[in-house]
C-alpha cells in the first residue's frame, strides 16, 4: 500500500471547530462490510446495533492540560511548552516539546505564571529538534506540583482547531469514562458517549471492557514515506487488565459483537493478542502500525471518527472496513457534509 492511495480533498469547512451540542447528537455513518451498504444515522441510534452479551472496549485514558505558556529567562521571549510525558516524579522530569525551539538550550530557565513566579523549569537535555527534557524546580509536595501544572496548563486541542481552548473544552475534550491520566489527546471515538447513552446500553445488557492507551502526539504525526512499510509509529503506553481480557475472550467464544471504540483501542488489543486470537493482559508500550492488508484478531466491529487524508488512523480504518468501501464511505461523508476529526462525527463499521 502506498501513501498516495489515502489522499483525498477535504473541504476546510468540514473540520469541526466545536463538538455537537449534545454528545450523542453527532451524526453516525453505519458501514456494513458484508453488504457494502452505507447508512446515515445519529450516534444515539447505536443502541439498536448492540444486544445483550455484546462487548464494547473503551479507552479510559484521561487527557491532562498539557499545553503551557511561559517566558525564557533574560529575554522574556514567549514560549509554548507541550508536556509529553513524565519521566520521573521525584526529580520532576518531563519530556516536552517547545515552540519556538531554536534558542532554547541546555541550561536555560523557563518561567511560568502571570508574573513568571508560579513555576520555574530548567532545560537539561535536547531530545529532538523541538524536544527537550525539563526539570521543574519545585520544592513542595508532588500533589501541590501537579495542581500548579493543572492550573497553568490548557486543554491541548489539536492544532487544526485554530481557536483558543475554552472553558467548555475541559469537559468536552474528555470522555465521560476517562479515568487514568496520561493522554495528550482524547481518544475521540469515545467523545460521542454520554452517561445516559452508556446507561441505556448497560440496561440492554451490553458490557464495557475498559483498557488504557495513553494517546501521544504521534497520533497526529504525518506519514512522510510513500512506502507504508517504512513508516515508524511513536510508542504509546498500554494497560490491559485480566478482567477485560476475560470479558472479551468470553464474548468472542460466544460469537458476540466485540466492538473497538476507537483506533486507540484497536491498536492496544492488536498489540496484545496470542497466536490463537486470545486477548492477553498487558502493561507496556506499543508502536504497532496497522494498514491494509491486515488480519484483525479481536474486534469484529469498530467505532471511529472521520480522519485526515493520509493519516495512520485512516489507514487502520481502511484495513478494518476494506480499502474500497472505506474510501467510498469517505467520499459520501464529504458529499453529505459530515464533520471531520476530533470534534467531528462518527462511523460504525460492522
C-alpha positions in Angstrom: 0.0 0.0 0.0 1.2 3.5 -0.9 0.6 6.8 1.0 -0.9 8.4 -2.1 -3.8 5.9 -2.0 -5.1 7.7 1.1 -5.2 11.1 -0.4 -8.5 13.0 -0.8 -9.6 16.6 -0.9 -11.2 17.6 2.4 -13.0 21.0 2.4 -11.8 23.1 5.3 -15.3 23.9 6.4 -15.8 20.2 7.3 -13.2 20.3 10.1 -15.2 20.5 13.3 -14.1 23.5 15.4 -16.6 22.7 18.1 -18.4 19.5 19.2 -22.1 18.8 18.7 -24.3 20.5 21.3 -25.0 17.1 22.9 -22.5 14.2 22.7 -24.9 11.6 21.2 -26.4 14.1 18.7 -23.3 13.7 16.4 -24.1 12.1 13.1 -23.3 8.4 12.7 -22.4 6.7 9.4 -23.0 3.0 9.5 -20.9 0.9 7.1 -21.9 -2.7 6.6 -18.9 -4.7 5.4 -21.0 -7.8 4.3 -23.4 -5.8 2.0 -21.4 -2.7 1.2 -24.3 -0.6 2.4 -23.8 2.9 3.9 -26.5 4.2 6.2 -26.9 7.7 7.8 -28.0 7.8 11.4 -27.5 9.8 14.7 -24.9 8.5 17.2 -27.7 7.7 19.7 -29.0 5.1 17.2 -26.0 3.0 18.1 -28.3 1.5 20.7 -30.1 -0.5 18.0 -26.9 -2.2 16.8 -25.9 -3.8 20.1 -27.5 -6.5 22.2 -27.2 -8.4 25.5 -23.7 -10.0 25.8 -22.0 -7.7 23.3 -18.9 -6.0 24.5 -17.6 -2.5 23.9 -13.9 -2.0 24.6 -13.3 1.6 25.9 -10.1 3.5 26.3 -10.3 5.1 29.7 -7.2 7.3 29.3 -7.6 10.9 30.6 -6.3 14.0 28.9 -4.3 16.3 31.1 -3.9 20.1 30.4 -0.6 19.6 28.5 -0.2 23.0 26.8 1.6 25.7 28.9 2.9 29.1 28.1 6.0 30.6 29.7 8.8 33.0 29.2 12.5 32.5 28.6 14.9 33.9 31.2 16.7 37.2 30.4 15.0 37.8 27.0 11.4 37.2 28.3 10.6 35.6 24.9 7.2 33.8 24.9 7.5 30.0 24.7 4.9 27.3 24.3 5.7 24.2 26.2 3.8 21.0 25.4 4.1 18.3 28.2 4.5 14.9 26.6 5.3 12.5 29.4 6.5 12.5 33.0 9.9 10.8 33.2 10.5 10.9 37.0 8.1 12.0 39.7 10.7 12.7 42.4 13.0 14.8 40.1 10.0 16.5 38.4 11.5 15.5 35.0 9.3 15.8 31.9 9.7 15.2 28.1 8.3 18.2 26.4 8.1 20.0 23.0 9.0 23.7 22.9 7.9 26.3 20.4 9.8 28.2 19.1 12.7 25.8 19.9 15.6 27.4 18.1 17.0 29.3 21.1 16.0 27.0 23.9 19.3 25.5 25.0 20.5 23.2 27.8 20.8 25.3 31.0 18.2 27.8 30.0 15.5 28.5 32.6 11.8 29.0 31.7 9.3 30.9 33.9 5.6 30.2 34.1 2.7 32.1 35.7 1.1 35.5 35.3 4.2 37.2 36.8 6.6 34.4 35.9 6.5 33.4 39.6 4.3 30.3 39.7 6.9 27.7 38.4 10.4 27.6 37.0 11.9 24.8 34.8 15.4 24.2 33.6 16.3 22.6 30.3 18.6 19.6 31.0 18.6 17.9 27.6 17.8 18.2 23.9 15.9 15.1 22.6 14.8 16.1 19.1 14.7 19.4 17.1 11.7 20.6 19.2 12.0 18.1 22.0 13.6 18.9 25.4 13.8 17.4 28.8 12.8 19.8 31.6 13.4 19.7 35.3 10.7 21.7 37.2 12.3 23.4 40.2 9.6 23.0 42.8 10.1 22.0 46.5 6.5 21.5 47.6 4.7 18.1 47.6 4.0 16.2 44.4 0.3 16.9 44.8 0.9 20.6 45.0 3.2 20.4 42.0 0.6 18.6 39.9 -2.0 21.2 40.9 0.2 24.0 39.7 0.7 22.2 36.4 -3.1 21.8 36.1 -3.7 25.5 36.9 -1.1 26.7 34.4 -2.0 24.2 31.7 -4.6 24.4 28.9 -6.6 21.7 27.2 -4.4 20.5 24.4 -6.8 20.9 21.5 -5.4 19.6 18.1 -3.6 22.2 16.1 -6.2 22.1 13.3 -8.6 23.9 15.7 -7.5 27.5 15.2 -9.4 29.0 18.2 -8.1 29.2 21.8 -9.2 26.5 24.2 -12.3 27.5 26.1 -13.8 26.5 29.5 -16.2 24.1 27.8 -13.3 22.2 26.2 -12.2 21.0 29.6 -15.3 18.8 29.8 -15.9 18.1 26.1 -12.4 17.1 25.0 -12.6 14.3 27.6 -14.7 11.1 27.5 -17.2 10.7 30.3 -15.4 7.4 31.3 -11.9 9.0 31.4 -10.1 7.7 34.5 -6.3 7.1 34.0 -4.5 10.3 33.4 -1.7 10.4 30.8 -3.0 11.3 27.3 -2.1 14.5 25.4 -5.0 13.9 23.0 -8.5 12.5 23.6 -9.5 9.0 22.2 -12.1 10.8 20.1 -14.5 7.9 19.2 -15.4 7.8 22.9 -16.4 11.5 23.0 -19.8 10.7 21.5 -20.9 8.6 24.5 -23.0 10.5 27.1 -23.6 9.0 30.6 -27.3 8.5 29.6 -26.3 6.5 26.4 -23.9 4.3 28.4 -26.7 3.6 30.9 -29.1 2.7 28.1 -26.5 0.3 26.6 -25.9 -1.2 30.1 -29.7 -1.7 30.6 -29.7 -3.6 27.3 -27.0 -5.9 28.6 -24.0 -4.5 26.7 -20.8 -5.0 28.7 -18.0 -2.4 28.9 -14.4 -3.6 28.9 -12.0 -0.8 29.9 -8.4 -0.6 28.9 -5.9 2.2 28.7 -3.8 3.6 25.9 -2.2 7.0 26.7 -2.6 8.8 23.4 0.6 10.6 22.5 1.3 13.4 19.9 2.5 10.7 17.5 -1.2 10.2 16.7 -1.1 13.4 14.7 2.3 12.8 13.1 2.2 12.9 9.3 3.4 10.0 7.3 6.3 11.1 5.1 7.2 8.0 3.2 5.3 6.7 0.1 6.0 3.1 1.1 4.0 2.5 4.2 6.2 -0.4 5.4 8.9 2.2 6.0 6.8 4.4 8.4 7.6 4.1 12.1 5.0 4.9 14.7 5.8 6.5 18.0 5.4 4.3 21.1 2.4 4.8 23.4 1.8 3.3 26.8 -0.8 0.5 27.1 -2.5 -1.2 30.1 -4.9 -4.1 29.6 -6.2 -5.9 32.7 -7.2 -9.5 33.1 -10.9 -8.7 33.7 -11.1 -7.0 30.4 -9.4 -10.0 28.7 -11.8 -12.5 30.3 -14.9 -10.4 29.2 -13.6 -10.0 25.6 -12.4 -13.6 25.2 -15.7 -15.0 26.5 -17.8 -12.7 24.1 -15.6 -13.9 21.2 -16.2 -17.5 22.1 -20.0 -16.9 22.2 -19.8 -15.1 18.8 -21.0 -11.8 20.3 -20.1 -8.4 18.9 -16.8 -7.2 20.3 -16.5 -3.5 19.4 -13.3 -1.4 19.5 -14.4 2.1 20.4 -11.7 4.0 18.5 -8.4 3.3 16.7 -6.5 3.6 20.1 -8.4 0.6 21.4 -7.8 -1.4 18.2 -4.0 -0.7 18.4 -3.9 -1.7 22.0 -5.7 -5.0 21.7 -3.9 -6.0 18.5 -0.6 -5.4 20.3 -1.5 -8.0 23.0 -3.1 -10.9 21.2 -2.0 -14.6 21.3 -1.4 -16.7 18.2 -4.8 -18.3 18.9 -6.5 -14.9 18.9 -6.9 -14.6 22.7 -6.6 -11.2 24.2 -3.8 -11.2 26.9 -3.2 -8.8 29.8 -0.5 -6.3 29.0 1.4 -3.5 30.6 3.9 -1.9 28.3 4.3 0.1 25.2 3.2 -0.3 21.6 4.4 1.2 18.3 2.1 -1.0 16.2 1.2 0.4 12.8 -1.9 -1.2 11.2 -2.5 -0.6 7.5 -4.1 -2.7 4.7 -3.9 -5.7 4.3 -4.2 -6.8 7.9 -6.0 -9.6 9.7 -7.7 -8.4 12.8 -7.8 -10.8 15.8 -10.0 -9.3 18.5 -12.7 -6.8 17.4 -15.4 -7.6 14.9 -16.8 -4.1 14.8 -15.4 -0.6 15.2 -16.5 2.9 16.1 -14.2 5.7 14.8 -14.3 9.3 13.8 -13.6 10.7 10.3 -9.9 11.1 9.9 -7.5 13.3 7.9 -6.2 12.4 4.5 -3.0 10.3 4.5 -3.3 9.7 8.3 -2.4 6.4 10.1 -5.9 6.5 11.6 -7.5 6.4 8.1 -5.1 3.6 7.1 -6.2 1.5 10.1 -9.9 2.2 9.4 -9.4 1.1 5.7 -7.6 -2.1 6.9 -10.7 -2.9 9.1 -13.5 -1.8 6.8 -11.9 -2.7 3.5 -10.0 -0.1 1.5 -12.5 0.4 -1.4 -15.6 0.5 0.9 -14.0 3.0 3.4 -12.8 5.3 0.7 -16.2 5.2 -0.9 -17.7 6.0 2.6 -15.4 9.0 2.9 -16.5 10.3 -0.5 -20.1 10.1 0.7 -19.2 11.7 4.0 -17.8 14.7 2.2 -20.8 14.9 -0.1 -23.2 14.7 2.9 -21.1 17.2 4.8 -20.2 15.0 7.8 -17.9 16.8 10.2 -14.3 15.5 10.4 -11.7 14.9 13.0 -11.6 15.2 16.8 -14.8 17.1 17.4 -16.5 15.6 14.3 -19.0 12.8 13.5 -18.6 9.1 13.9 -18.6 5.9 11.8 -19.7 2.5 12.9 -18.2 -0.4 10.8 -20.0 -3.7 11.3 
